[in-house]
Every structure is written in C-alpha cells, then in structure tokens.
Amino acid sequence: MVISGGGTGGHLYPAIAVCQALLAEGHTKLAYVGHPDKAEAQKIPALGIPFYGVRSSGMPRGRGWLAPFRLALWVWAMAAAVLKAYGVLYRLNPRVVFATGGYTTAPVILAALLQRRPYVVHEPDARPGLVNLKLASYAAAVTCAFEAAKQRLGNTNTHVTGNPLRGDIGQIAKADGINRLGLGFDPGKPVLLVVGGSQGAARINQAVVAAVDQLTHRHGLQVLHQTGDQHGQAVMDAIGHQPALAQNPAYKVLPFIEDMSAALAAADVAVCRAGSMTLSEMIQANVPMVLVPYPYAAGDHQRKNAQTAVEQGVALMIEDAALDADRLISVLDELLENDAVGLHQMKAACKDLARPDAAGQVVALIQSIAHSE
C-alpha cells in the first residue's frame, strides 16, 4: 500500500494515524510519498516506513500580468512531479493508494489514475480542498470527517468516518484532577487550553495575554498557553512588562506543548484556530472550543469548519478581526456562567460526535479495496 499526504498538519496527521493503524494490524509492505521539504520527510521514516519525496506546490491563484507565466511554470512543475510519482508507483506496484488531499497528493493521485490503480481519498475539512474536489469522483472510495463535505465530493462510495487520530490522541482518558496536577495546576480548578496551531497565532496570543488576569480571577480558570515558536518571544516580552502576570501561578506559557495528549486530557475548554485536526482532537478529548478561524486559509476552509462545529453544538466562534480581550472574556463568560451550563452542554455534544475508531474504519475500507483487486 502507498500512503500520501502532507504539506500541512491537517493532511499529514490523518495519514500518520492510518499508517499507525496499518502497522498495528501487521501490514509491513507500506510506502509513503510526500514532499521532501515538509514535516512528513522526518516523521514518516521515524515510523519505519520507506519515504519517497516528490516535490509539488499548490496552484498559483494570483492575478496580474505575471499570472499566466506562473501558471505555466506550475503546470510544467506538476507534470514533472506526476512523472516522478508515476515512476515510484510503477516500481512499488501497490494494490491500493491512500491519500489525504492537498497539493502534495495531487501528483500521486494523478499517477494512480494514469496506471488505473485504485485509490482512496480522505477529506479532513468541512469544505473540500481543490485536489479532492477534482479527483474524488474517480476514487474507489472516499472517506471524510464531516457530513457537510460528503455531498460535495461527487462519489457514491463516500463514508463519514471522522478524522483518523494518532494513537496518543485517540485514546485520551479524562481524569481531570490527576491530569491537571500532572501539569502543575490546582486539581480542583478548570483549565483553559490556548493553542493557535504549531506555529501559534499572534492575534490569539495578544488577546489572551490581555485577558489572562481577568480570566484567572473571574472563573478561577487556569490557563495553559501554547504561543507557537514564532511568537514565543513576543508573548514573553509582553508578560515581562506585567510583573503580576509573570508571577500568576494559574498561567503557564510554552512555545510548544510537547505532550498535547496530556494537555487535552486536562483541558475543560479551549481557544484555538479551526483546523480540521484541531477540531477532531478537541472533540475526541471532550473539550468545547472557542474557535478563531484563520482568515487566510485556502478556500476559507477554517471558517466552514468553525461554522460546522458551532452548528454541531461543540463550539462558539469569534472572527479573527473581532478578537480582543473584551470579546474573549465575554464569550468565555457565556460558557462558564450559571454553573457552566453552556460548557456542560457542549461537552455532551462532544461525546456524541467523537469517533475514536475513525482510523480503524478507514483501514478496513482500504483493506477491502486492496483485497477486491
């Protein structure tokens, strides 16, 4: 089997989860095709899976007199990538290809089409990306995380499985007091988890730093704040100008949370971006969300993810441009007032939506297609 996905965490981590599930079932004849300069080039070999690099990029969408030239260069580069992927698939001769969408998988799927090899695609977002929109209809099967994506993918063999989650995330056990204590927090007080993705989010960081003092006093919240490596120093500089904040034992700041499963297990509510994997992980960990969708995401897919989560009753949403300390405090007040009735309702909705066996369902589908060939 050949697996492909990457470029962004939303496309890489579902692929990693499927790789882990396949390995757990004893499948050793696996290979992975991804971008040689992205995270998959390091993470996949660490699983013991052979990695093949195929360089690709997203289709240029700009306008102006240079746009036709950029498009022509991209077409040429994509043709070269398809040719390289064709050679990889020809040598490996897989029975099935699994791809998670995104520009990294485009040459692999096109090569599979040219060789008439069956492939399965997974759509992690509520609004399908361009690659899956164009190529899912030819797939042997399609899996997706959201019901909202199913109707747009144009394939009658589409299954809503949820996003496959890595083993440590998919098996989170909630034992709030113990988990809070493990992070150095008071086991009897709730925890607010703040994450802006692995790279952080400057606007979320600014709003949280300005709101922390009120949040920790109004509702007894303890705040675990991942700033992202790019923004860590800016946050520490801001805290340095507020001695009371720097000494607040209920506020812990890290550039990057190494053990996210422990953080999710301790969290009662989160402020975060609306990437598909972030939503899936929070729902699986039973953590209601205040979502601040990234306004420049491709196809505005984060806003669609956030709107879907709000409709499902597991989140509230604040537009990026509207986010400041006062707005954040107001929304968290809405969740935590009246004995946190709103929070409890959202946690119940999370339990209903959680799909802990998404990876198993995807693997079973891949296996059935491989065995039918």
Secondary structure, 3 states (H helix, E strand, C coil): CEEECCCCHHHHHHHHHHHHHHHHCCCCCCEEEECCCCCHHHHCHHHCCCEEECCCCCCCCCCCCCHHHHHHHHHHHHHHHHHHHHHHHHHHCCCCEEECCCCCCHHHHHHHHHCCCCEEEEECCCCCCHHHHHHHHHCCEEEECCHHHHCCCCCCCEEECCCCCCHHHHCCCCCHHHHHHHCCCCCCCCEEEEECCCCCCHHHHHHHHHHHHHHHHHCCCEEEEECCCCCHHHHHHHHHCCHHHHCCCCEEEECCCCCHHHHHHHCCEEEECCCHHHHHHHHHCCCCEEECCCCCCHHHHHHHHHHHHHHCCCEEECCHHHCCHHHHHHHHHHHHHHHHHHHHHHHHHHHHHCCCCHHHHHHHHHHHHHHHC
